[in-house]
Amino acid sequence: MNKRSFFWASYADLMSSLFFIMLVLFVLTVVMLQKQMKEIERVKEATQAEINKIKEIQNAISNIDSTYFAYNAEHKKHILKIDVGFQTNSADITDISIETRHQLLNAGKAINQFIKNACQKYNAQYLLIIEGQASKDNFIRNNELSYERALALVNYWKNNGVLFNPEQCEVIISGSGQDGTLRIQPDVAGNVKNQRFLIHILPKPGVIK
């Protein structure tokens, strides 16, 4: 075999080897792409399932007893609609009439029952925010006073047997003083209707199972 024939034979072998290598690489690339596409689709489906679960948990709050709570579309919250009011510079729960306190007790029981049912159905947790407020009279202790009003409600519930399971519901006691949202208008000095508290119920952020 002359040198020219040997060259072409070697060249053909080299091309065949390269073709085989390229074919193997192509097959591997296709297989890997298919696996990646399946993983992307799996993650997409899981993400959509989580989104649907979040929406379902959020919408579940609409099932809470409308006797005591109303949905505020502007702030996207269910809030207490019982009209309560403290005396000026006071956080004494007995400032509130016996009839209204009885309604507050029933509202606490309704919240507790809702959270128990929702946690069993959706395996979720909730935040229960009790927010005390104060009227704009520039009283130096309005921030502390608003917190004490929220605390007075929580203690009233506890003293009457309304106890929230900490594994299902985190209770947050807060006071917004003369600030905050959802204040009764006109929000001016002397409007004693802002000497009250608000109740917010929200799904708790975290891992969705």
N, C-alpha and C positions, 0 to 999 in steps of 0.2 A: 504494500500500500504506500503510495507516494505521500509526500507531506501535505499536499492539497487535500487529498481524500481524508487523511487523518484529522486535519483541521475541521472539515465539515462534519465528520462523525462526532468529534468532541463538542463542536458547537451545537449539534442537534441534541446530544446528551445534556448539555448545559441548559438549553432551552426547555427540554422536557422536565428537568429538575426544577427550574424556575417556575414553570407552569404548574407543576404539582404543588410547590410551596405556595404560590399565589392562590391556587384552588383551596388548599387547606385553610389559609388565612381568610379567604372569603367566606368559607363555611363557618369558621369560628366567629367571624364578625357578625354574620347573620344570626347565629345562635345567641350570641351575647346581646344583640339588639332586641331580639325577641324576648329574652329574659328581662331586659330593662323595660321594655314596653309593658310586659305583664306586671312588673313591680310598680311602674307609674300608675297603671290602671288600678292596681290593688290599693295604693295610697290614696288615689283619687276617690275610690269608693268608700274607703275608711273615713276620709275627710268629710265627704258628703253625709255619711252616716252620723258623724259627730255634730255637723251643722244641724241636721234634722233633729238630733237629740236635744241640742241647745234650744232650738225653737220650741220643741215640745215642752221642755221644762219651763221656759219663759211663759208659754201660753197657758200652762197649768195653773198659774196664779189667778187667771180669770175665773177659776172655779171656787175661789174663796167666797165666803158668805157675803153677799151684796148688802145684807142688812147693816153691816158695820163698815164696809169698805167700798170705795168708788175708784174707778180708773181715771187717772189724770193724763189725758192724751198729750198735753204739752210737755210734761216731764216724764211720761211713760212709766208711771208708777201707780200701784194700788195704795191708796192712803186711807187713813181712818176718817170717817165722815161723821163721827159723833162730836157734837159741839161741846167742848170742855173749856173751862176757864178758871184760872187761879186768881186769888186776890192779889193786889199790887204788892210786890216785894215778898211774896209768899210762895212756898213750895209744899204747902200742907195739902195732902190729898183730900182732906175733909172739907176743903174749900169747895170741892165739887159736890153737887147734890147726890143724895143717896141713889136716886133713880139713875142718874148718869153713871155713877160708879158701878152700879149693877150692869149697865150696858157695857162698860169697859171690861168688867169681869167676863161677861159673855163673849166679848170680842177677843179677849185673851184665850179663852177656851176654843174659840173658832180657829184662831191662828194655830194653836197647838195641834188641833185635830187635822187641819189642812196639811201642816208640815209632816205629821206622822204618815198620812196617806200618800203624800207626794214622794216622800223618801222611800217608802215601800215600793211604790210603782215605778219610780224613775231612778232609784239609787242615787239621788242627788242630795245636796245640802243647801241650806238657805241662810241668808243674813236677815236678821230681824233688827232693824234700826229704830230705836226710840229716840226721837230728837225733841228736846225741850226748846221752847222759844220764850222770848220776853218782849214786852212792848217797848217802843222807842221813847223811854222817859229818861234815858241817860243815867239810870241808876248804876252806881259803880260796880255792883256785883251781878250785873245782868248775865254775864257768861256763866258764872258759878250757879246762879239762880236757875237758869234754863236747864243746866245739867241736873240739878237737884229735882226739878220737876219731872224729868224723864226717869230718874232713879226712883222717885216716889211711886210712879206707875208700876215699875218692875217689882218693887218691894210689895206693893198692894197685891199684885198677881201672886207672888210667892206666898204671902201670908194667907191667901185664899186657895192655895193648892194648884195654881197654874205654874208648872215647872217644865221648862224646855230641855229636851235631851241634847246635851252639848255635841253629841256625835251627829245629830241631824240639823241642829240650828245654832248658829253663833249669834248671841244677843249682844248688840252694841249700844251702849248708853252714851248719848252725846247731847251737847247743848250748843245751839247756834247763837245764843244771845239775841241781839237786835238785828242780826244778819240772817243769812240763809234764804232759801226759796220757799215758795208756797205760803207766803205770808198773806194775811187777810188785809184787803185794801179798804180804805186808804191806810197805807202803812206809815202812820204819823203818831206823834206823841199823844197819849191819851186813848189810843185804841186798845182797850183791855182784852179784845178778842185774840190778840197775839200772845197773851199770857197763858200758854197752853203747851201741848206737845203734839208731835206728828208720829205716825207709825208707818215705816216703809218695809216692805217685804220684797227681797230680791234673791234670785238664784245666786249661790255662792260660786265665785270663780274657782276653778281647780280641775282636777282630772275627772273626765267623764268616763264612766265604766260601762 
